[in-house]
Each structure stands twice: as structure tokens, then as C-alpha cells.
Amino acid sequence: MSEIIYGRNAVLEAIKSGQGIESVLIQKGIEGSGKVIYAEAKKRDLKITSVNKDVLDNKTQSGGHQGVMAYMSDFVYSSIDDIIAVAAEREERPFIVLLDGIEDPHNLGAIIRSAEGAGVHGIIIPKNRSASVTDTVVKVSAGASMYMKVARVTSTPKAIDELKDKGFWIYGLDMDGQSYKEVKIDTAVGLVIGSEGNGMSRIVREKCDFVLSIPMRGKVSSLNASNAAAIVMYELLS
């Protein structure tokens, strides 16, 4: 079964990554960056079909396709060892983000986009009670999901145990933790981000070595999951 992705950034990054693009539909008479997408697809010998705008409107059920759409094979998930191998190839201290109960695909896409930009080596999501990598996630991530290793596991607590066995320290993000500014990190890191409504599950929180928070100075007591994740990822990786 194929997934549909659309939007110029998402399609272009997917083509550049070389991962699973089956064919590309481009609106007739497209200009600007649409021509760049056409050239990239042609360079990689992808099947390209020129169509009218109404065809894209119908297939995407959206007017936000920006004149381009692509079919891609189902997202290929990685293993935890695959993620750690990325860090080894870069000769960097491993940094993995674990998502505990992120069910909104828009949040997942935003977190993947921030993680890729920050230099995170991979993301771990559970098979249950979690958004998976879909066309919506690819679009929201602006194509970053094509470059980010994502592992899908049956149990987040067991994944944490596996990381600890490999020398990782696990940091959870929650409102009542210590300020992330007070922590100095010099080990392999697993950063847990909980759901917006309930935060981390009890058993996941208990497995964290440290619980961190973001100091809030305004009247709002918390940030949404993707914004909080972005702040801490960039700070801990800087």
C-alpha cells in the first residue's frame, strides 16, 4: 500500500532522500520551485505525470498541495541499533528522543522536524497509543521524516531498559522536574516527551534517571509537546 505526500517541501525532501518514492504528480505549467522538483525527480528516473490542478485537489482532498504530490511506499521503520549506528557514523554522543503517548500526527511531524534540525540521531515511538509516520507527518515535518530514523517498539519501558543497558541515561520532560538548565550531560541520552494531556505514563516516569522541566515565567504553566521538545533538544545538544 502506498502513502500520498504533497506540498513542495515535503515532496522535494522525500525525492532527495531517495527513500521510497514511487511516482510524482506535478501540476501542468508549474513554475518556481515546482520546476526544481521536476528536475530532481527526472534526475532520479522517477515516474512523472503532468496533471491538472483538479486532479491533485481530488487525490489529496486538499488545496494545499502546491501543485505537487507523490506516491511513496510505506515508511520503513528502523531499529534502536540502527539509530545508535547513526551516532557512531557521525562520531557523536548518541541522543535519542522517546515519545510516550504523542497521538497527534501534527505534533509528531513537528517534533521530527525539530529533532532533525537539532541533530538528534533518532526517535522511538510505541506501536500503540501513538501516531505513526503517515503522509500528514511527512508533510508537517517538511520532509525531515525522510532523514530521521524512527524506531517503533512494542513497549517504551522495555526500550528504556535496552537503552540503559547500552549506557544511556534517561531524562524525562515534565512540569515538576528540575530545570533543564541545571543539568550537565556527558553521556548517551534518551529524552522522553510525554503526551500533552497526561504527560509521561507512570511506569515510564519511574524509569527516568532525571525529570527535567522548562522554567515558565508567564501566566501559562506549560508549552505544547512539540514546542517543549524543540527547546530542550536544542539546549541539550548545544
matplotlib code that plots the C-alpha trace (Angstrom):
import matplotlib.pyplot as plt

x = [0.0, 1.3, 1.1, 0.4, 2.5, 2.1, 3.4, 6.6, 9.0, 7.7, 7.9, 11.3, 12.9, 11.4, 12.9, 16.3, 16.4, 15.9, 13.5, 10.6, 9.2, 7.2, 5.9, 5.4, 2.4, 3.1, 0.6, 0.8, 2.5, 4.1, 6.6, 9.3, 10.4, 8.0, 10.5, 13.2, 11.1, 10.5, 14.3, 15.1, 12.5, 13.8, 17.4, 16.4, 14.4, 11.2, 7.9, 6.5, 2.9, 1.7, -1.9, -4.5, -5.0, -8.3, -6.7, -4.4, -7.3, -9.2, -6.4, -5.1, -8.6, -6.8, -6.0, -2.6, -0.7, 1.1, 1.0, 2.9, 2.1, 4.0, 3.2, 5.7, 5.9, 5.0, 7.5, 10.3, 11.0, 14.4, 15.7, 17.3, 20.7, 20.2, 19.7, 22.8, 24.8, 24.0, 25.6, 28.7, 29.0, 28.9, 31.3, 28.8, 27.4, 24.1, 20.9, 17.6, 14.1, 11.4, 7.8, 5.3, 1.7, 2.1, -1.1, -1.5, 0.3, 0.9, 2.8, 4.8, 5.7, 6.7, 8.9, 10.6, 11.3, 12.9, 14.8, 16.3, 17.3, 18.8, 20.9, 19.0, 20.0, 16.6, 13.2, 11.4, 7.6, 5.4, 3.2, 0.2, -1.2, 0.9, 0.8, 2.7, 4.6, 1.9, 1.6, 0.4, 3.5, 5.8, 4.1, 4.2, 7.8, 8.6, 10.3, 12.5, 11.0, 12.8, 16.1, 15.2, 15.5, 12.3, 12.0, 8.6, 8.6, 6.1, 7.0, 8.5, 9.6, 11.5, 13.1, 14.3, 15.7, 17.5, 19.0, 20.1, 21.9, 23.7, 24.9, 22.2, 20.9, 17.2, 15.8, 12.0, 10.4, 7.6, 6.4, 7.5, 11.1, 14.3, 15.2, 17.0, 19.5, 20.8, 21.8, 25.2, 25.0, 28.1, 26.6, 24.4, 21.0, 17.4, 14.9, 11.3, 8.5, 5.1, 1.6, 0.1, -2.8, -1.3, 2.5, 4.6, 3.0, 3.7, 6.0, 7.9, 8.4, 9.7, 12.3, 13.8, 17.1, 16.2, 13.0, 13.5, 11.3, 11.3, 11.2, 8.0, 7.8, 4.4, 0.9, 0.7, 2.1, 3.2, 4.0, 2.6, 4.7, 6.4, 7.5, 8.8, 10.6, 12.3, 13.5, 15.1, 16.5, 18.4, 19.6, 20.9, 22.6, 24.2]
y = [0.0, 3.5, 6.7, 10.0, 13.0, 16.5, 20.0, 21.3, 21.0, 17.5, 16.1, 17.7, 16.4, 12.9, 12.8, 14.0, 11.4, 8.6, 6.8, 5.0, 7.5, 5.5, 8.3, 12.1, 14.1, 17.7, 20.3, 21.4, 24.7, 24.7, 27.4, 28.3, 25.5, 23.2, 23.1, 22.2, 19.2, 18.1, 18.2, 16.3, 13.6, 13.3, 13.1, 10.1, 8.4, 8.6, 8.3, 11.9, 12.6, 16.1, 16.6, 19.4, 21.1, 19.4, 16.0, 17.0, 18.6, 15.3, 13.0, 15.0, 16.2, 19.5, 22.7, 22.8, 20.5, 23.5, 21.7, 18.6, 15.2, 11.9, 8.3, 6.6, 3.2, 2.7, 4.2, 1.9, 1.9, 1.4, -0.5, 1.0, -0.3, 1.5, 4.7, 4.2, 3.4, 6.9, 8.4, 6.2, 7.2, 10.9, 10.2, 11.9, 11.1, 9.3, 11.3, 9.6, 11.0, 8.7, 9.8, 8.5, 8.9, 11.5, 10.7, 13.8, 13.4, 17.2, 17.0, 14.0, 15.8, 19.0, 17.0, 15.1, 18.4, 20.0, 16.8, 16.5, 20.2, 19.8, 16.8, 14.1, 10.6, 9.0, 8.8, 5.9, 5.6, 2.9, 0.8, 1.5, 4.8, 6.8, 8.5, 6.6, 8.1, 8.9, 11.3, 14.0, 13.6, 13.7, 17.0, 18.6, 17.6, 19.4, 16.2, 15.8, 12.4, 11.2, 11.8, 10.8, 7.2, 6.2, 3.0, 1.6, -0.6, -2.7, -1.3, 2.0, 0.8, -2.1, 0.2, 2.4, -0.7, -1.6, 1.9, 1.8, -1.5, 0.3, 3.1, 5.7, 8.0, 8.7, 12.2, 12.8, 16.1, 17.2, 20.3, 19.4, 18.4, 20.3, 22.9, 21.5, 24.4, 22.7, 19.5, 18.8, 16.0, 14.0, 10.5, 8.9, 10.5, 9.3, 12.2, 11.2, 13.5, 12.7, 13.4, 16.9, 15.8, 13.3, 13.7, 10.6, 7.4, 6.4, 3.4, 5.5, 8.3, 5.9, 4.6, 8.0, 8.8, 12.5, 14.5, 17.9, 21.0, 24.2, 27.3, 29.2, 33.0, 33.8, 33.1, 29.9, 27.0, 24.7, 24.5, 22.0, 18.9, 19.8, 23.3, 21.9, 19.1, 21.6, 23.8, 21.0, 19.2, 22.3, 23.2, 19.8, 19.3, 22.8]
z = [0.0, -0.9, 1.0, -0.5, 0.4, -1.0, -0.7, -2.3, 0.6, 1.7, -1.8, -2.7, 0.5, 0.0, -3.5, -2.4, 0.4, -2.1, 0.2, -1.3, -3.9, -6.5, -8.7, -8.8, -10.0, -11.0, -12.0, -15.6, -16.1, -12.6, -12.0, -9.4, -7.1, -8.9, -11.7, -9.3, -8.0, -11.6, -12.3, -9.1, -10.0, -13.5, -12.4, -10.3, -13.1, -11.2, -13.0, -13.5, -14.6, -15.5, -14.3, -14.0, -10.6, -10.1, -10.2, -7.4, -5.5, -5.7, -4.8, -1.8, -0.7, -0.1, -1.9, -0.1, -2.4, -4.0, -7.4, -6.4, -5.0, -4.7, -4.0, -1.7, -0.2, 3.4, 5.8, 6.7, 10.5, 11.9, 14.9, 18.1, 16.9, 13.5, 15.4, 17.6, 14.4, 13.1, 16.1, 15.6, 12.0, 13.0, 15.8, 18.2, 21.6, 21.0, 21.5, 21.1, 21.7, 23.0, 22.6, 25.2, 24.0, 21.2, 19.3, 17.1, 13.8, 13.6, 16.9, 15.7, 12.5, 14.3, 16.7, 13.9, 12.1, 15.2, 16.0, 12.6, 12.7, 16.1, 15.2, 17.1, 15.9, 16.0, 17.6, 19.3, 19.3, 20.6, 18.3, 20.5, 21.8, 19.3, 15.9, 13.2, 10.3, 7.8, 4.9, 7.3, 9.5, 6.4, 5.3, 8.7, 9.1, 5.8, 4.6, 7.7, 8.4, 5.3, 7.0, 10.6, 11.9, 13.6, 15.6, 16.6, 19.6, 21.4, 24.9, 25.7, 29.2, 27.6, 25.1, 28.0, 29.7, 26.4, 26.2, 29.8, 29.1, 26.3, 28.6, 28.1, 30.8, 30.5, 31.0, 31.1, 30.5, 32.9, 34.6, 38.1, 37.3, 37.8, 35.4, 32.3, 32.7, 35.9, 34.2, 32.6, 30.1, 29.2, 28.4, 25.7, 26.2, 25.9, 26.2, 26.9, 25.8, 27.2, 25.8, 26.0, 28.1, 30.5, 30.2, 30.7, 31.9, 35.5, 34.6, 32.1, 34.5, 37.2, 34.8, 34.1, 35.8, 35.9, 35.3, 33.7, 33.3, 31.3, 33.6, 32.8, 33.6, 32.2, 33.2, 31.1, 33.0, 30.1, 26.4, 23.9, 23.4, 20.2, 21.4, 24.7, 22.9, 20.5, 23.3, 25.3, 22.3, 21.1, 24.6, 25.5, 22.1, 22.1]

ax = plt.figure().add_subplot(projection="3d")
ax.plot(x, y, z, "-o")
ax.set_aspect("equal")
plt.show()
